[in-house]
Amino acid sequence: MIKRAFTMKLKPGGLAEYKRHHDEIWPELVAEIERQGIAQITIFENDPVLFLYSEISDPDAWDRLWHTEIHDKWGEYMAPLMEFNSDGIVDSSEVREVFNLRTNAGRK
């Protein structure tokens, strides 16, 4: 699996609604996420900054997802909550891993 991570920025006061939307994520979007090879998505928040961590099967998985009809609909649904850059794209940037440590703690 390949790890990919991004930061995104919410509009002020958008966190509760953002969380509610994700708590009720559309099954057809989940199916498309899986079909495109995205095995895991975890989103952390430090309002207004979101940190998205994912594990994907290949480097193009996110690009494929972003160009699907269902993701376009999700993007429209989420647009009122998100900050956008001057190009009209969600204010986001990819972050790169600089440290990873795995131990046997908690494993029997």
N, C-alpha and C positions, 0 to 999 in steps of 0.2 A: 504494500500500500504506500501511496505517496501522501505526505502531509501538506496541506495548504492552509494558510491562515490569512485573514483580512481584518482590517478595522473599517468600521462604518460609523456615521454620525447621525444621531436622531435629532429631530426638531425638538425644541423645548417642550416638555410636558408629554412627549410621545411614548414614553417607556411602557406605561401600563397597557395602552392599546396595542403596542408592538408585541408585548408578551401575550396578550389575549389572542391576537391573530395567530401567533405560533402555537399556542395551546390548542387551537382549533384548526391546525393546518389541513388543507384540503387533501383527501386521499389520492386524488388524481395527480397532485403535485408530488406527493411522496412517491408514487409509482414512477413518475418521470425522473425524479432524483435517483432512484434506484436503477432505472433503465440506463441512465447516462453514466453509471459507474461510481456514484458517490455513496460510499459505505457508511459514513458517519458525518454528522454535522452537530457541533456543539457551539452555542453562542453564550458568551459571557457579557456582562454589562458593567460599565462604570459611567453611568448616565452623565452626558449624552453619548459617550463612546461605546460602541459594541465591538466585541472581538469574536470573530467567527473562526473556529477551528474545524477542519474537515480531513477525512481520509478518503482518497479517491483511487480508482483503479489505473488511471492514466492521466497525463498532464492536460489533456483536452476536455476532461469531463465537465468542468465548470463552463467552459466556452460553449460546449454543446447544449448544456442546460439553459444558459442565458439566451439562446437563440430558439427556444421552443415557444409554442403558442401559450401553453399553460403558465410558463414563467413570465411571459409578457403580461398575462392577466394578473398574476400575483404582484408583479411590479406596479401595475396600475392601482391595485388594492392597497399596497403599502406606501405608495408615493406621498400621501399626505403626512406621513410620519417621519420621512427621511429628509436629510439635507442633501442637496445636489450641488455639483461643481458648476463652473461656468459653461461647460459643454452639455449640461443637462443630464449628466450621468450621476448615479448615487455617489456621494462623497465617500470614497473608499480607497484603500491602498493595501497592497499585499505586504505582509510581514514575513520575514525569514527567520527560521529557527537558528538560534545561536547556542543553545544548550539543551541537552536531553539526558536524563538520568533515569534508569530503571533499576530497581533493586528487588530483592526477594521478600521484602517486608509484606507481611500479611498472607503470604503463600504458604501452604502446608505441604 
